[in-house]
Amino acid sequence: MEKESEIPTKLESWIIASRPKTLFAAIVPVFVGSGVAISEGIFVPLYSLVALICSILIQIGTNYTNDLYDYTKGADSEKRKGPRRVLASGLIAVNEMRIAIVVIFLVSFLLGLYLVYVGGWIILIVGVFSIIAGIAYTAGPFPLAYNGLGDIFVFGFFGVVGTVFTHYLHSHYINFVSLVASVPVGSLVTNILVVNNYRDIEEDRAANKNTLAVKMGRTFTRYQFIFLIVISFLTPLILFLFFNYTAWIFLPYFTIPFAAKAIKMITTLEGTDLNKTLELTAKLSALFGILFSAGLAL
């Protein structure tokens, strides 16, 4: 990625705005839901491919919307501690961002019509609500991120919904295994947000962005981070003991050193140093998810 002092091209600016390091939040639930389908012998690659593209587009649209409304509401400025935001940096105009948001969500909706054909009207409902939630995360009269509901949104849509309904596309039913498998997906993706909000408590409070971290404070947020990691690593054990999965399900345990380091970092670092924790947490989410999906499939 470019240095902060460099001026990126327009294309690079759009890539920055998409927040590529966060896109595994859209990829992992599709992988894990597909892993459950593979373990049941009902996997159809095309279903998961289209679901993956739609999921990534919704994630990008959500990130663009977040960039737009955090900027217009004053939550983002050039003095922010986190990675560069394109509107606050003047790299992309507000009207350009508005058009891009409409285009991204429209394309995801049109592609999603194939999934509706495959999975029925419930997929249409899930898709529409996912798009609405992506917009409502920072926009509208009751923005979720500004009212302490961002964590629930991320866990619900990028964990439970993404995993369970990817499996549903293949099976046409919701089972308990896919629900259990969604727990570490949602937990570790939510932790990316937890670190981000933990770092930005002072700035968010000043901008009246009442995240859960702002509402509950630093101590609670650190324990929340640790709790979400713990339940993530308990999930493979539950699947092994109660759902007849083989020892392959423990593949995610190779990421325990990363988890331990992330816990140490969030309990000792402050300010811009937490960007390192944010990066490690995103890598942990991605690597755990890939190994978990492989363990399910095997």
C-alpha positions in Angstrom: 0.0 0.0 0.0 1.2 3.6 -0.7 2.8 5.8 1.9 0.5 8.4 3.4 2.6 11.2 1.9 2.1 9.9 -1.7 -0.9 11.0 -3.8 -2.5 7.8 -5.2 -4.2 7.7 -8.6 -8.0 7.7 -8.9 -8.0 3.9 -9.3 -5.8 3.4 -6.3 -8.1 5.8 -4.3 -11.1 3.6 -5.0 -9.1 0.5 -4.0 -8.1 2.3 -0.7 -11.8 3.2 -0.1 -12.8 -0.5 -0.6 -10.5 -1.3 2.4 -9.0 -4.5 0.8 -7.7 -5.8 4.1 -11.2 -6.0 5.4 -12.6 -7.9 2.5 -11.9 -11.3 4.1 -14.8 -10.4 6.3 -16.9 -11.1 3.2 -14.9 -14.1 1.9 -14.6 -16.2 5.1 -18.4 -16.8 5.7 -18.8 -18.0 2.2 -15.9 -20.3 2.6 -17.1 -21.7 5.9 -20.7 -22.1 4.7 -19.3 -23.9 1.6 -17.2 -26.1 3.9 -20.3 -27.3 5.7 -21.9 -28.0 2.4 -18.9 -30.0 1.2 -18.9 -32.0 4.4 -22.5 -33.0 3.7 -21.8 -33.8 0.0 -24.1 -31.2 -1.4 -21.7 -28.5 -2.6 -22.3 -26.7 -6.0 -19.3 -24.5 -6.8 -21.3 -21.9 -8.9 -23.6 -21.1 -6.1 -20.7 -20.3 -3.8 -18.9 -18.3 -6.5 -21.8 -16.0 -7.1 -22.5 -15.7 -3.3 -18.8 -14.8 -2.9 -19.0 -12.0 -5.5 -22.2 -10.6 -4.0 -20.7 -10.7 -0.5 -17.6 -8.9 -1.5 -19.6 -6.2 -3.4 -21.9 -5.7 -0.3 -18.8 -5.3 1.9 -17.3 -2.8 -0.5 -20.6 -0.9 -0.7 -20.7 -0.9 3.1 -17.1 0.4 3.3 -17.9 3.2 0.8 -21.0 4.2 2.7 -19.0 4.2 6.0 -16.4 6.4 4.4 -19.1 8.8 3.1 -21.1 9.2 6.3 -18.2 9.2 8.7 -16.8 12.1 6.7 -20.0 14.1 6.4 -20.7 13.6 10.1 -17.2 14.6 11.2 -16.1 11.3 12.5 -13.3 11.1 10.0 -10.7 13.9 9.6 -7.1 14.2 8.4 -6.0 13.8 12.1 -7.5 10.3 12.5 -5.3 7.6 13.9 -6.5 4.8 11.5 -5.7 4.2 7.9 -6.3 6.9 5.3 -9.9 7.7 4.3 -10.4 9.0 0.8 -13.0 11.6 1.4 -11.2 13.1 4.4 -8.0 13.2 2.3 -9.8 14.8 -0.7 -9.0 11.9 -3.0 -12.6 11.3 -4.0 -15.5 13.8 -4.2 -18.7 13.2 -2.2 -20.8 13.0 -5.3 -18.5 10.4 -6.8 -18.8 8.3 -3.7 -22.6 8.5 -3.7 -22.7 7.3 -7.3 -20.3 4.5 -6.6 -22.4 3.3 -3.6 -25.5 3.1 -5.8 -23.7 1.2 -8.6 -22.0 -1.3 -6.2 -25.2 -2.2 -4.4 -27.2 -2.3 -7.7 -24.7 -4.8 -9.2 -24.7 -6.9 -6.1 -28.6 -7.0 -6.2 -28.7 -7.9 -9.9 -26.2 -10.7 -9.4 -28.1 -11.8 -6.4 -31.1 -12.5 -8.5 -29.4 -15.7 -9.7 -29.2 -16.8 -6.0 -32.9 -16.0 -5.6 -33.5 -18.3 -8.5 -31.5 -21.0 -6.8 -32.6 -20.5 -3.2 -36.0 -19.0 -3.4 -37.6 -15.8 -1.9 -35.8 -16.2 1.4 -32.6 -15.3 -0.4 -34.2 -12.2 -1.8 -35.2 -11.1 1.7 -31.8 -11.8 3.1 -30.1 -10.0 0.2 -32.2 -6.9 0.5 -31.8 -6.7 4.2 -28.1 -7.2 3.9 -27.9 -4.2 1.5 -30.2 -2.1 3.7 -28.1 -3.0 6.8 -24.9 -2.1 4.9 -26.3 1.4 4.3 -27.8 1.7 7.7 -24.5 0.9 9.3 -23.6 4.6 9.2 -26.5 6.3 7.3 -30.1 7.0 8.0 -31.9 8.4 11.0 -30.5 5.6 13.3 -27.1 4.6 12.1 -26.1 1.4 13.7 -22.4 2.3 14.2 -23.3 5.5 15.9 -25.6 3.8 18.4 -23.5 1.0 19.8 -25.0 -1.7 17.4 -22.1 -2.0 15.0 -20.7 -5.1 16.7 -24.1 -6.9 16.5 -24.4 -5.9 12.8 -21.0 -7.3 11.9 -21.5 -10.5 13.9 -25.0 -11.0 12.5 -24.4 -10.3 8.8 -20.8 -11.2 8.2 -21.0 -14.1 10.6 -24.4 -15.8 11.0 -26.2 -14.6 7.8 -23.2 -15.0 5.5 -22.3 -18.5 6.7 -25.8 -20.0 7.3 -27.3 -18.8 4.0 -24.3 -19.8 2.0 -25.0 -23.3 3.3 -28.7 -22.8 2.6 -28.1 -22.2 -1.1 -26.8 -25.7 -1.4 -29.1 -27.5 1.1 -32.3 -25.4 1.0 -32.6 -25.8 4.8 -31.0 -24.2 7.8 -29.2 -26.6 10.1 -27.6 -26.3 13.5 -24.1 -27.1 12.3 -23.9 -24.1 10.0 -25.2 -21.9 12.8 -22.5 -23.2 15.2 -19.9 -22.8 12.4 -20.9 -19.2 12.0 -19.8 -18.3 15.6 -16.0 -18.0 15.1 -16.6 -16.4 11.7 -18.7 -13.6 13.2 -16.6 -13.4 16.4 -13.2 -12.8 14.7 -14.6 -10.4 12.1 -16.3 -8.5 14.9 -12.9 -8.2 16.6 -11.6 -6.2 13.7 -14.3 -3.6 14.5 -13.6 -4.0 18.2 -9.9 -3.0 17.7 -10.9 -0.1 15.4 -13.4 1.3 17.9 -11.0 0.7 20.8 -8.4 2.8 19.1 -10.8 5.6 18.2 -12.7 5.9 21.5 -11.7 9.6 22.0 -12.3 10.7 18.4 -15.6 8.8 18.2 -16.8 10.3 21.5 -16.0 13.8 20.3 -17.9 13.1 17.1 -21.0 11.7 19.0 -20.3 8.3 17.4 -21.4 6.2 20.3 -19.9 2.9 19.5 -20.0 0.0 22.0 -16.5 0.9 23.0 -17.5 4.5 23.7 -20.5 3.3 25.7 -18.8 0.6 27.7 -15.2 1.9 28.0 -11.7 0.4 27.4 -11.7 -2.4 30.0 -15.0 -3.9 28.7 -13.7 -3.6 25.1 -10.5 -5.5 25.9 -12.5 -8.3 27.6 -14.9 -8.3 24.7 -12.0 -8.9 22.3 -10.6 -11.8 24.5 -14.1 -13.4 24.9 -14.7 -13.4 21.1 -11.3 -15.1 20.6 -12.0 -17.7 23.2 -15.4 -18.8 21.9 -13.9 -18.9 18.4 -11.4 -21.5 19.5 -14.0 -23.5 21.5 -16.2 -24.0 18.4 -14.0 -26.6 16.7 -13.9 -28.6 19.9 -17.8 -28.5 20.1 -18.0 -29.7 16.5 -15.6 -32.5 17.2 -17.3 -33.7 20.4 -20.9 -33.3 19.4 -21.2 -33.3 15.6 -18.9 -36.2 14.6 -16.3 -34.1 12.7 -12.8 -35.5 12.5 -9.5 -34.1 13.9 -9.2 -32.0 10.7 -11.6 -29.6 12.4 -8.7 -28.5 14.7 -6.7 -27.0 11.8 -7.6 -23.5 13.0 -5.6 -24.2 16.2 -2.5 -23.4 14.2 -3.5 -19.8 14.6 -3.3 -19.8 18.4 0.1 -18.0 18.4 -1.5 -15.1 16.4 -4.5 -15.0 18.8 -2.2 -14.9 21.8 -0.1 -12.1 20.3 -3.3 -10.1 19.4 -4.5 -10.3 23.0 -1.2 -9.1 24.3 -1.1 -6.2 21.8 -4.6 -4.9 22.7 -3.8 -5.0 26.4 -0.6 -3.1 26.0 -0.7 -0.8 23.0 -2.4 2.5 22.5 -3.1 5.1 19.8 -1.6 4.5 16.3 0.3 1.4 17.5 -3.1 -0.3 17.6 -3.1 -0.3 13.8 -0.6 -3.2 14.1 -3.2 -5.0 16.2 -5.9 -4.2 13.7 -3.8 -5.7 10.9 -3.0 -8.8 12.9 -6.6 -9.3 13.9 -7.7 -9.1 10.3 -5.0 -11.7 9.4 -6.2 -13.9 12.3 -9.7 -13.8 11.0 -8.7 -14.7 7.5 -6.3 -17.5 8.4 -8.6 -19.0 11.0 -11.5 -18.9 8.5 -9.6 -20.6 5.7 -8.3 -23.3 8.0 -11.7 -23.8 9.5 -13.4 -24.1 6.1 -10.7 -26.6 5.1 -11.3 -28.6 8.4 -15.0 -28.7 7.8 -14.6 -29.9 4.2 -12.0 -32.5 5.1 
